[in-house]
Structures are given as structure tokens and as C-alpha cells.
Amino acid sequence: MRIMIFDHMDQCTEAEVQRMLPLVSAQRREQALKYKHTFGQFCCLKSWLMLEQEMKSFNFPLSTFNYDKYGKPYVVNGPYFSISHCKEGIAVAIDDQPIGIDIEAIRHADEDLIERTMNEKEQLQITNHQLPIESARAFTRLWTQKEAIVKAQGVGIRSFEQLQSILDNRTSNIETVEKEKYIYSIAYGKLHCIGA
């Protein structure tokens, strides 16, 4: 398994987007230019260049990719990969088995979102803090874990009920890393793919 994190988001500029455009495939360039804002273009290009660099360690040239029926990108006969980004960073994971990664800036969630996406035990983990920042960290930690599992399964978020029970019903391994401004989680190993 290989994990790459890029958190120098001050490099997200129009000049850097223009520098990266000729370095990617025509397919990725077209996808990047569909984004209206520099941030989306930058993340699309930078994540692909990170992925391309690491694919070389698998001795696999990265040229084009396809999408499965759930919209998850994949490379034919290549290793599994997952990409995520937020305003604080970009995360890329590659493995020879299904893998999912999610990175999120630490954020506060409103009560409605917490109730819809977290079960009772998780809600207590979020609300049982005196400091608002600790509640925000707890929410972000749980959210990235749930997103990483869904990405590894390759089926996407299908319902709030799915999210409420996904951590209790998981068969995959999860690792979570907390930094000052962001948290990321990786799901890997034996996966039970719901609906696949």
C-alpha cells in the first residue's frame, strides 16, 4: 500500500494549473478543465500527477482510466487506487487490493447532519466534548472513516442509513491520521461490497 498526502495548498494557483496541464493525458486535461474554479482544476491535475508518479512504483504506466457502474475510476488491469481532496490537502492511495481514502478539513457539523449520518454511539462520541474543536475533530474523524469505507467498496453513499451502520458492519481495516487542520482515513483489506 502506498499513501501520498499533499498539503501545500498555497500552491493552488492559476499559474500552477497552467504548468500542470501539458503534463497529464488529454483525458485528464479535459476532466480538469470541466471545473470552473482554479481549486477544482488544481486538485484534479495534482492528484493525477501524484497517482501517476506512484503507479510507476507498481511498474504500471498510467495513461487513461475508465469508470465502473458506480462512477469509481479504475485503470484496466492496474492496481486499485483512491483519490480525495479538501481545502487543506490532497490524498492518494494505491494498493493491490480495494482501497479507499478520504481527507477532510476539520469542520463543525450541524445537528441535523450528525443525526442523519451517525448512529447513537457515534453521536455521543461527537457531542461528549466540552470544547467545540474536539467535537469537530470527532465528527471529521468518523466522517472520513465512513467515506473511506464507501470508496473502498466502490458503491458510493447510497443512503443515510448505510452511513449510520457502516462502521459497525465493516470487515475492512481502517487507519486514521489526524493533523492540525485535516484528518484522513484509509480503508483496506477484506471488504464486504454492499450491492456490488
Backbone hydrogen bonds, N-H to C=O, Kabsch-Sander energy under -0.5 kcal/mol:
donor,donor_aa,acceptor,acceptor_aa,energy
2,R,94,I,-2.7
4,M,92,V,-2.9
6,F,90,I,-2.8
7,D,5,I,-0.5
9,M,7,D,-0.6
11,Q,8,H,-2.2
12,C,9,M,-1.5
13,T,11,Q,-1.6
17,V,13,T,-2.0
18,Q,14,E,-2.4
19,R,15,A,-1.9
20,M,16,E,-2.0
21,L,17,V,-1.9
23,L,20,M,-2.0
24,V,20,M,-0.5
24,V,21,L,-1.1
29,R,25,S,-2.6
30,E,26,A,-2.5
31,Q,27,Q,-1.9
32,A,28,R,-2.8
33,L,29,R,-2.2
34,K,30,E,-0.6
34,K,31,Q,-1.0
35,Y,32,A,-1.4
41,Q,37,H,-1.9
42,F,38,T,-3.2
43,C,39,F,-2.6
44,C,40,G,-2.2
45,L,41,Q,-2.3
46,K,42,F,-3.3
47,S,43,C,-2.2
48,W,44,C,-1.2
49,L,45,L,-2.3
50,M,46,K,-2.3
51,L,47,S,-2.5
52,E,48,W,-3.0
53,Q,49,L,-2.1
54,E,50,M,-2.0
55,M,51,L,-2.4
56,K,52,E,-1.0
57,S,54,E,-1.1
58,F,54,E,-0.6
58,F,55,M,-1.1
59,N,56,K,-1.7
60,F,55,M,-2.1
63,S,61,P,-0.7
63,S,64,T,-0.5
66,N,74,Y,-3.1
68,D,72,K,-2.3
71,G,68,D,-2.0
74,Y,66,N,-2.6
78,G,75,V,-2.2
80,Y,95,D,-2.1
82,S,93,A,-2.1
84,S,91,A,-2.4
86,C,89,G,-2.7
89,G,86,C,-1.0
90,I,6,F,-2.5
91,A,84,S,-3.2
92,V,4,M,-2.4
93,A,82,S,-2.6
94,I,2,R,-2.4
95,D,80,Y,-2.2
100,G,187,A,-2.2
102,D,185,S,-2.0
104,E,183,I,-2.4
106,I,181,K,-2.1
107,R,136,A,-0.5
114,I,110,D,-2.1
115,E,111,E,-2.5
116,R,112,D,-2.0
117,T,113,L,-2.0
118,M,114,I,-2.0
123,Q,119,N,-2.6
124,L,120,E,-1.9
125,Q,121,K,-1.7
126,I,122,E,-1.5
127,T,123,Q,-2.7
128,N,124,L,-1.9
134,E,131,L,-0.7
135,S,131,L,-1.5
136,A,132,P,-2.3
137,R,133,I,-2.3
138,A,134,E,-2.2
139,F,135,S,-2.5
140,T,136,A,-2.6
141,R,137,R,-2.6
142,L,138,A,-2.2
143,W,139,F,-2.9
144,T,140,T,-2.6
145,Q,141,R,-1.7
146,K,142,L,-2.3
147,E,143,W,-2.6
148,A,144,T,-2.4
149,I,145,Q,-1.9
150,V,146,K,-2.3
151,K,147,E,-2.5
152,A,148,A,-2.4
153,Q,149,I,-2.5
154,G,150,V,-1.4
155,V,150,V,-1.1
156,G,150,V,-0.9
158,R,156,G,-0.6
163,L,159,S,-1.4
164,Q,160,F,-2.2
165,S,161,E,-1.4
166,I,162,Q,-1.0
169,N,165,S,-1.9
170,R,167,L,-0.6
173,N,188,Y,-3.4
175,E,186,I,-2.2
177,V,184,Y,-3.1
179,K,177,V,-0.5
179,K,182,Y,-2.8
183,I,104,E,-2.3
184,Y,177,V,-2.4
185,S,102,D,-2.1
186,I,175,E,-2.6
187,A,100,G,-2.7
188,Y,173,N,-2.1
189,G,98,P,-0.6
193,C,191,L,-0.8
194,I,192,H,-0.9
196,A,193,C,-1.2
